[in-house]
């Protein structure tokens, strides 16, 4: 009888022990998903329509967390979901320019009409199309800082374009149009457009970065003695198989190179006076070379920004510091293709045809983060900022859940 009671007692203890082990709290991933889901639902309430998903990939010194908070009718994304990361491309362009600077192929303090070191070739073409205002005063550094005053024919209204930017106007006429850098620059020239004399202000300019793509192509072509493009240099020196950190990151420049690999996120845009959103899948990126044409997935984009900003990729630590802190007098939050954001760190953000994204690294806590909202509400200025700030709120909230400083007070 005593043996039976002893076995029974041991069985009870075992059952209780197992029950305690089975009752666990939510994982950190689940806590992040729950936190950013609250932001997603709040955005839906404010905007009055579905927000497909909010997605955050975050790497700390100890772990990697990926959280995809998706609407009930949507499929959550994964770490290998591809998306267009838009103006995060500018950090890649800056990396390319600064890598050439380290190698002595160019000098960022040169004027764009100067000759490429060692060659009798100017950084930009000496043709009528390239006679933009203040051409002989603009430096490569100023283009990187958005302090050159170069008018942005992608974002701002251009004469004779039906109150639209030149890129939007032309794209609406023909979504398959093959844009060129010279074509974009020529619109600045023929309309005599400028924001201010170089070095006297700050104005974000995609066209300024288009000019940087031409400089990269011309410098690389001069050294290789064979026609090369912006994408060629990035593949050969920044992200390709023979680089220090090979990455699955791509920069399409042809009008017919419109596809994203699978799996990929669709871009969603809400516009004024239209009930249903515009869905972008295939998309012509030829107008956005060097300023917004990149695509990749969460894992590879995180690896790029993390290794780059830690000085473990193509650039030396002192060059990274230059990228992060070489501000213009007019904007002390934007360096050389690199933003500085409180409690997020160094990197960039992006917005293009239905995709909002962030790519950042925080050296204070060794935390890198990629955020994606595959939706942009352009129906009003307020709604756009609700979309944009919602993505940032999700990034800060993910950090906060993991024990790092979140949204600044």
LINQUIMO-V352965 format. One line per field, one symbol per residue. phi: phi as a letter, one per 20 degrees, with the letter a starting at -180 (. if undefined). psi: psi as a letter, one per 30 degrees, with the letter a starting at -180 (. if undefined). burial: + if it has 16 or more other C-alpha atoms within 10 Angstrom, else -. A space follows every 10 residues. Layout:
phi: ???
psi: ???
burial: ???
This chain:
phi: .fffffffff ffffffffff ffedffffff ffgfffffff fffgffenbf dgacccdcdd fdacdccced fgedegfcfd febeelfggf ffffgfffff ffemfbcfef ffefefgnce cfgcfecgfe efgmgfdedf gfffemdemf feeeddfdgm clmcffffgf fffbfefefc fgffffffff eldaeafgnd acbgbffgff fffffgffff fffembgcdg ffffffcdcf feegcfcecc cfcefeeded fefbeeeccd cfmcfefedd cfbedfecgm daefbacgff fffffffffe mdcfdfgfff ffgfceeefe bedcedmbec cglcodracb bbkncdbccb cdffclcdbc ccdeacedfb ffffffffff ffgfffffff fendgdgff
psi: eeeeeeeeee eeeeeeeeee efjllkleee eeeeefeeee eeeeeefglk jelkkkkkkl fflkkkkjjk leglkkllfg kllkgbffee eeeeeeefee eefgfljffl lfflkkkflh klelkilefg ilkgegfkle eeeefhgfgk kjgeflkkkg hhhlleeeee eeejfgkjll eeeeeeeeef ghklelkkgg akjkjeeefe eeeeeeeeee eeefhkklle eeeeeffefa fgleiklikl ikfkfgifkk lkklkkkkkk lkgkeklkkk dkkjgffgkf fggllaleee eeeeeeeefg ggbfklefee eeeffillff jgfjbigklk kkgebkblll jkhgkklkjl kjfeghklkk kkjhkkjgfl eeeefeeefe eeeeeeeeee egglkbkk.
burial: ---------- ---------- --------+- +++++++-++ +-++--+--+ ++++++++++ ----++++++ +----++++- ++++++++++ ++++++++++ +---++++-+ +++-+++--- +++++---++ +++-+--+++ ++++++++++ +++++-++-- ---+++++++ +----+++++ ++-++++++- --+++++++- ++++++++++ ++++++++++ ++-----+++ +++++-++++ ----++++++ ++++++---+ ---+++++++ +-----++-+ +-++++++++ ++++++++++ ++++++++++ --++++--++ --++++++-- --++++++++ +-++++++++ ++++++++++ ++----++++ ++++++++-- --++-+++-+ ++++++++++ ++-++++--
